[in-house]
Amino acid sequence: MPFRRTDRATGPAGPCRGSAPPRHAAAASRFAAAPGLVLLLFALAVLSVSCGGGPRAGAAGREWDAERAALDRRIEWLVGTAQYGDALALVDGALAAGEADARLHAQRARSLAGLDRPEEAVAAWERAIILDYEACASHLDFAVLLMRMGRTGRAITEFDEALLFCDGVDRATVRRNIAVACMKMERYDRAVDQVRRGLAERPGDPWLLGLEGLLVAETEPVRAESLLAASTAGGAADPEFSYQYALLLLRAGRPREAAAILERVPPGGERERTLRMNLAEAWRRLGSFDDAETVLRGLLGGGDDDAVRLRLGRVLFSAKRFEEALDLFGALPPTAESMDRVAMCHHALGDNEAALAWSLRANEAAPDEPIYLVNLAVIRAARGELAIAGDLLRRALEIDPENATAAYNLEQLERATDEMRRRVKGVVPRRGMR
């Protein structure tokens, strides 16, 4: 009985829930509605922090003297080169000296965000917006921060405010970010509406074309291929967007396109390690196990070795090097995910007693996670415990009705059970003639 195991695709901000490849569909007249669409769960579901060369912090002051203008240029350079602590010191010094314009508070917010002090950054953005409510960049960059903090609803509100004051390229940026935020909240009608409006305002925008391609991938696959190709060929994306777009492609089950984009993202910066890990994940899904292993082994010793070892174990498992994978997974802290991986290694090696023990521990740690329920069902079925396996799969589908792996395994299980019952009664099922 060909049961399917489930595996977990992790991103820079943790695991992506769900065991089946996500499905995409459109949600408005142009994109044919598809209720119950399974959404990509984004790690950082923001397509661009700004347009035209990086975030801005409101308009430069027209009444500045030469000293104030020089200070502004210095702060912008420091923020642009990720020297956030030095930038914050200059900003705070200026504020202490009596300067209090919106530009400084916005620069303070960007510096605090870069130092991973988001709550303080929120307060700084709010102050900047009070001082200059019509600054497009302040609403836009504040909304991006809120998205990264997981405050999607409030982010949409800020993006809506940005639409009142942004034009040109900035307006397209706002549209695509609203679309992504709405997708995250499963408000697909508005997501599609924003993509459509954005393309009407800026026909051929490569990032909006890419979003449209992802939205119609299931309902119009041929057109989706054309849109995604046009998006990739656009070549105008800054590194931040390129990285986020690659994550969208990776989670949409398009590792080849994701790998091609990730390879072109300039190296360096705080994102470098997660970028390399996601590139390795793309190569793993493409079957380029040696390339993926080389990248991950090169990352060991960088301070987040458990995350690297988890991904390396997945590469070894996919390459059917189960004993090596087991050694890696077994040495990790006993999280639900690592215990599930240990269980599936034992299962692959034919030791279903050990597999069951580890899988039960994984499900105890995360009782409502469909991935672990499905894998426990696989192990139970291998032990001949078909009724228990069926109950586990039904439970997984109660939690996640769109889980394709659970649905497929349950169908196979019920078919096998029916055939066994007929054989017990002495009725041999008829097979089609060849």
URNOR-V190193 format. One record per residue. N is the residue number from 1. PSI is psi in whole degrees, 0 to 359 (NA if undefined). BURIAL is b if it has 9 or more other ideal C-beta (glycine too) atoms within 8 Angstrom, else e. D_CENTER is the distance of its C-alpha to the mean C-alpha in Angstrom with 1 decimal. Layout:
n | psi | burial | d_center
N | PSI | BURIAL | D_CENTER
N | PSI | BURIAL | D_CENTER
This chain:
n | psi | burial | d_center
1 | 112 | e | 32.9
2 | 80 | e | 29.7
3 | 153 | b | 27.1
4 | 129 | b | 23.5
5 | 166 | b | 21.7
6 | 151 | b | 18.1
7 | 165 | b | 15.8
8 | 129 | b | 12.6
9 | 114 | b | 9.6
10 | 147 | b | 8.5
11 | 187 | b | 6.1
12 | 339 | b | 7.8
13 | 23 | e | 7.8
14 | 185 | e | 8.9
15 | 152 | e | 8.8
16 | 122 | b | 7.1
17 | 153 | e | 10.2
18 | 145 | b | 12.4
19 | 347 | b | 14.3
20 | 154 | b | 14.7
21 | 135 | e | 12.9
22 | 149 | b | 11.6
23 | 145 | b | 14.3
24 | 144 | b | 14.5
25 | 167 | b | 17.6
26 | 169 | b | 19.2
27 | 20 | b | 20.7
28 | 176 | b | 23.7
29 | 318 | e | 27.0
30 | 337 | e | 25.8
31 | 14 | b | 22.8
32 | 109 | e | 24.4
33 | 148 | b | 23.2
34 | 89 | b | 21.4
35 | 150 | e | 21.4
36 | 19 | e | 19.2
37 | 134 | b | 16.3
38 | 122 | e | 13.4
39 | 143 | e | 10.3
40 | 133 | b | 6.8
41 | 111 | b | 5.3
42 | 140 | b | 2.9
43 | 306 | b | 3.6
44 | 87 | b | 6.0
45 | 59 | b | 6.3
46 | 125 | b | 9.6
47 | 337 | b | 11.0
48 | 135 | b | 14.0
49 | 344 | e | 15.9
50 | 185 | b | 19.1
51 | 162 | e | 21.2
52 | 40 | e | 24.1
53 | 23 | e | 23.5
54 | 166 | e | 21.6
55 | 145 | b | 21.8
56 | 166 | e | 25.2
57 | 61 | b | 27.0
58 | 177 | b | 29.4
59 | 145 | e | 32.5
60 | 146 | e | 34.8
61 | 136 | b | 38.0
62 | 341 | e | 41.0
63 | 11 | e | 43.5
64 | 149 | b | 42.4
65 | 179 | e | 45.0
66 | 323 | e | 44.4
67 | 318 | e | 43.4
68 | 320 | b | 40.7
69 | 321 | b | 39.3
70 | 320 | e | 39.3
71 | 316 | b | 37.5
72 | 315 | b | 34.8
73 | 321 | e | 34.4
74 | 315 | b | 34.3
75 | 315 | b | 31.6
76 | 321 | b | 29.4
77 | 317 | e | 29.9
78 | 315 | b | 29.0
79 | 317 | b | 25.8
80 | 336 | e | 25.0
81 | 19 | e | 25.6
82 | 26 | e | 23.6
83 | 66 | e | 26.9
84 | 323 | b | 25.8
85 | 315 | e | 28.6
86 | 321 | e | 31.3
87 | 316 | b | 30.1
88 | 321 | b | 30.0
89 | 318 | e | 33.5
90 | 317 | b | 34.8
91 | 312 | b | 33.4
92 | 325 | b | 34.8
93 | 318 | e | 38.1
94 | 319 | b | 38.3
95 | 321 | b | 37.6
96 | 333 | e | 40.2
97 | 0 | e | 42.7
98 | 353 | e | 42.4
99 | 137 | e | 39.9
100 | 37 | e | 37.8
101 | 164 | b | 36.2
102 | 326 | b | 32.8
103 | 314 | b | 31.8
104 | 318 | b | 32.3
105 | 325 | b | 30.3
106 | 319 | b | 27.3
107 | 325 | b | 27.6
108 | 319 | b | 27.9
109 | 316 | b | 24.7
110 | 322 | b | 22.8
111 | 315 | b | 24.6
112 | 320 | b | 23.7
113 | 319 | b | 20.0
114 | 333 | b | 20.2
115 | 9 | b | 22.1
116 | 46 | e | 19.4
117 | 68 | e | 21.9
118 | 322 | b | 19.9
119 | 320 | e | 22.5
120 | 325 | e | 25.2
121 | 321 | b | 23.2
122 | 313 | b | 23.0
123 | 322 | e | 26.8
124 | 319 | b | 27.3
125 | 317 | b | 25.4
126 | 321 | b | 27.4
127 | 317 | b | 30.6
128 | 320 | b | 29.8
129 | 324 | b | 29.2
130 | 319 | e | 32.4
131 | 332 | b | 34.3
132 | 85 | b | 33.0
133 | 339 | e | 31.5
134 | 13 | e | 31.5
135 | 108 | b | 29.3
136 | 311 | b | 26.5
137 | 325 | b | 24.5
138 | 312 | b | 24.8
139 | 317 | b | 23.3
140 | 309 | b | 20.5
141 | 328 | b | 19.6
142 | 317 | b | 20.2
143 | 321 | b | 17.8
144 | 317 | b | 15.0
145 | 316 | b | 15.9
146 | 322 | b | 15.9
147 | 316 | b | 12.4
148 | 334 | b | 11.3
149 | 357 | e | 13.7
150 | 8 | e | 12.3
151 | 68 | e | 15.5
152 | 318 | b | 14.2
153 | 314 | e | 17.7
154 | 327 | e | 19.5
155 | 318 | b | 17.2
156 | 320 | b | 18.2
157 | 316 | e | 21.8
158 | 321 | b | 21.6
159 | 320 | b | 20.2
160 | 320 | b | 23.0
161 | 321 | b | 25.5
162 | 324 | b | 24.3
163 | 334 | b | 25.2
164 | 337 | e | 28.7
165 | 350 | b | 29.1
166 | 152 | b | 26.9
167 | 176 | e | 28.1
168 | 225 | e | 27.6
169 | 323 | e | 24.4
170 | 322 | b | 23.3
171 | 320 | b | 23.6
172 | 322 | b | 21.3
173 | 315 | b | 18.7
174 | 315 | b | 19.2
175 | 312 | b | 19.0
176 | 328 | b | 15.7
177 | 322 | b | 14.2
178 | 319 | b | 16.0
179 | 315 | b | 14.8
180 | 317 | b | 11.1
181 | 319 | b | 12.3
182 | 323 | b | 14.5
183 | 319 | b | 12.0
184 | 326 | b | 10.2
185 | 10 | b | 13.8
186 | 34 | e | 14.7
187 | 72 | e | 17.3
188 | 327 | b | 17.1
189 | 314 | b | 20.7
190 | 326 | b | 20.1
191 | 312 | b | 16.9
192 | 322 | b | 19.0
193 | 319 | b | 21.9
194 | 321 | b | 20.2
195 | 316 | b | 19.2
196 | 314 | b | 22.8
197 | 319 | b | 24.4
198 | 318 | b | 22.5
199 | 330 | b | 23.7
200 | 325 | e | 27.1
201 | 324 | e | 27.2
202 | 76 | b | 25.9
203 | 136 | e | 26.4
204 | 2 | e | 24.7
205 | 118 | b | 21.9
206 | 327 | b | 19.6
207 | 320 | b | 16.3
208 | 323 | b | 17.5
209 | 319 | b | 18.7
210 | 318 | b | 15.4
211 | 317 | b | 14.0
212 | 320 | b | 17.2
213 | 319 | b | 16.8
214 | 323 | b | 13.6
215 | 327 | b | 15.4
216 | 11 | b | 18.5
217 | 327 | b | 17.3
218 | 318 | e | 18.9
219 | 330 | b | 21.9
220 | 69 | b | 22.9
221 | 323 | e | 21.6
222 | 314 | e | 24.2
223 | 323 | b | 23.6
224 | 318 | b | 19.8
225 | 318 | b | 20.6
226 | 317 | b | 22.9
227 | 317 | b | 20.5
228 | 323 | b | 17.8
229 | 318 | e | 20.6
230 | 323 | b | 21.9
231 | 312 | b | 18.7
232 | 322 | b | 18.4
233 | 344 | e | 22.2
234 | 319 | b | 22.0
235 | 8 | e | 21.3
236 | 1 | e | 21.4
237 | 139 | b | 17.9
238 | 168 | e | 18.0
239 | 322 | e | 16.0
240 | 312 | e | 13.5
241 | 316 | b | 12.7
242 | 316 | b | 13.0
243 | 312 | b | 10.4
244 | 322 | b | 7.7
245 | 322 | b | 9.3
246 | 322 | b | 9.2
247 | 320 | b | 5.5
248 | 314 | b | 6.2
249 | 319 | b | 9.2
250 | 317 | b | 8.2
251 | 345 | b | 6.5
252 | 8 | b | 9.6
253 | 30 | e | 11.8
254 | 66 | b | 13.1
255 | 331 | b | 13.2
256 | 313 | e | 16.4
257 | 321 | b | 15.2
258 | 315 | b | 12.1
259 | 319 | b | 14.7
260 | 322 | b | 17.2
261 | 317 | b | 15.1
262 | 325 | b | 14.0
263 | 339 | e | 17.6
264 | 349 | e | 18.7
265 | 128 | b | 16.8
266 | 137 | e | 19.6
267 | 167 | e | 19.6
268 | 166 | e | 20.3
269 | 177 | e | 19.1
270 | 339 | e | 17.1
271 | 355 | e | 13.9
272 | 314 | b | 16.0
273 | 316 | b | 15.5
274 | 327 | b | 11.7
275 | 314 | b | 12.1
276 | 322 | b | 14.8
277 | 321 | b | 13.1
278 | 328 | b | 10.3
279 | 318 | b | 13.4
280 | 321 | b | 15.2
281 | 319 | b | 12.7
282 | 316 | b | 13.1
283 | 323 | b | 16.8
284 | 315 | b | 16.9
285 | 335 | e | 15.8
286 | 354 | b | 18.4
287 | 9 | e | 21.0
288 | 68 | e | 21.6
289 | 322 | b | 21.9
290 | 317 | e | 24.3
291 | 316 | b | 22.2
292 | 317 | b | 19.2
293 | 318 | b | 21.7
294 | 315 | e | 23.4
295 | 313 | b | 20.3
296 | 319 | b | 19.4
297 | 329 | e | 23.1
298 | 342 | e | 23.3
299 | 347 | b | 20.8
300 | 141 | b | 22.9
301 | 7 | e | 24.9
302 | 6 | e | 22.4
303 | 343 | e | 22.1
304 | 50 | e | 19.1
305 | 330 | b | 20.8
306 | 317 | e | 19.7
307 | 320 | b | 16.0
308 | 316 | b | 17.4
309 | 324 | b | 19.9
310 | 315 | b | 17.5
311 | 321 | b | 15.7
312 | 321 | b | 19.2
313 | 323 | b | 20.5
314 | 323 | b | 18.1
315 | 313 | b | 19.3
316 | 322 | b | 22.9
317 | 314 | b | 22.4
318 | 328 | b | 21.2
319 | 6 | e | 24.2
320 | 29 | e | 26.4
321 | 68 | e | 27.5
322 | 321 | b | 27.4
323 | 319 | e | 29.9
324 | 318 | e | 28.1
325 | 319 | b | 24.8
326 | 319 | b | 26.7
327 | 319 | e | 28.2
328 | 310 | b | 24.8
329 | 321 | b | 23.2
330 | 337 | e | 26.6
331 | 354 | e | 26.7
332 | 158 | b | 23.5
333 | 145 | e | 23.7
334 | 72 | e | 24.1
335 | 168 | e | 20.8
336 | 318 | b | 20.1
337 | 314 | b | 17.7
338 | 323 | b | 20.2
339 | 322 | b | 23.1
340 | 319 | b | 21.5
341 | 321 | b | 21.1
342 | 316 | b | 24.8
343 | 315 | b | 25.9
344 | 333 | b | 24.5
345 | 313 | b | 26.2
346 | 319 | b | 29.4
347 | 315 | b | 29.1
348 | 331 | b | 28.7
349 | 1 | b | 31.7
350 | 8 | e | 33.7
351 | 83 | e | 34.1
352 | 344 | b | 33.0
353 | 309 | e | 34.9
354 | 321 | b | 32.8
355 | 316 | b | 29.7
356 | 316 | b | 30.7
357 | 315 | b | 31.3
358 | 323 | b | 27.9
359 | 322 | b | 26.1
360 | 321 | b | 28.1
361 | 319 | b | 27.1
362 | 317 | b | 23.4
363 | 331 | b | 24.0
364 | 323 | e | 26.1
365 | 329 | b | 23.5
366 | 77 | e | 20.9
367 | 341 | e | 23.2
368 | 23 | e | 20.9
369 | 112 | b | 18.0
370 | 325 | b | 18.5
371 | 313 | b | 17.4
372 | 327 | b | 20.3
373 | 317 | b | 22.7
374 | 316 | b | 22.3
375 | 324 | b | 22.9
376 | 322 | b | 25.9
377 | 320 | b | 27.2
378 | 316 | b | 27.2
379 | 317 | b | 29.2
380 | 317 | b | 31.5
381 | 322 | b | 32.2
382 | 334 | b | 33.1
383 | 2 | e | 35.6
384 | 8 | e | 37.1
385 | 70 | e | 35.9
386 | 323 | b | 34.9
387 | 317 | e | 35.5
388 | 319 | b | 33.3
389 | 317 | b | 30.6
390 | 318 | b | 30.9
391 | 321 | e | 30.6
392 | 319 | b | 27.4
393 | 322 | b | 25.8
394 | 323 | b | 27.1
395 | 318 | b | 25.7
396 | 320 | b | 22.2
397 | 333 | b | 22.7
398 | 320 | e | 24.0
399 | 318 | b | 20.8
400 | 86 | b | 18.5
401 | 341 | e | 20.8
402 | 10 | b | 18.4
403 | 102 | b | 18.0
404 | 326 | b | 19.5
405 | 315 | b | 20.2
406 | 317 | b | 22.2
407 | 316 | b | 24.0
408 | 313 | b | 24.9
409 | 322 | b | 26.2
410 | 320 | b | 28.1
411 | 315 | e | 29.7
412 | 320 | b | 30.8
413 | 314 | b | 32.1
414 | 323 | b | 34.1
415 | 317 | e | 35.5
416 | 321 | b | 36.6
417 | 317 | b | 38.1
418 | 319 | e | 40.1
419 | 320 | b | 41.4
420 | 319 | e | 42.5
421 | 320 | e | 44.3
422 | 323 | b | 46.1
423 | 322 | b | 47.2
424 | 325 | e | 48.6
425 | 358 | e | 50.6
426 | 14 | e | 51.9
427 | 115 | e | 50.2
428 | 125 | e | 48.5
429 | 141 | e | 45.7
430 | 144 | e | 46.6
431 | 151 | e | 44.6
432 | 146 | e | 44.4
433 | 146 | e | 47.0
434 | NA | e | 45.9
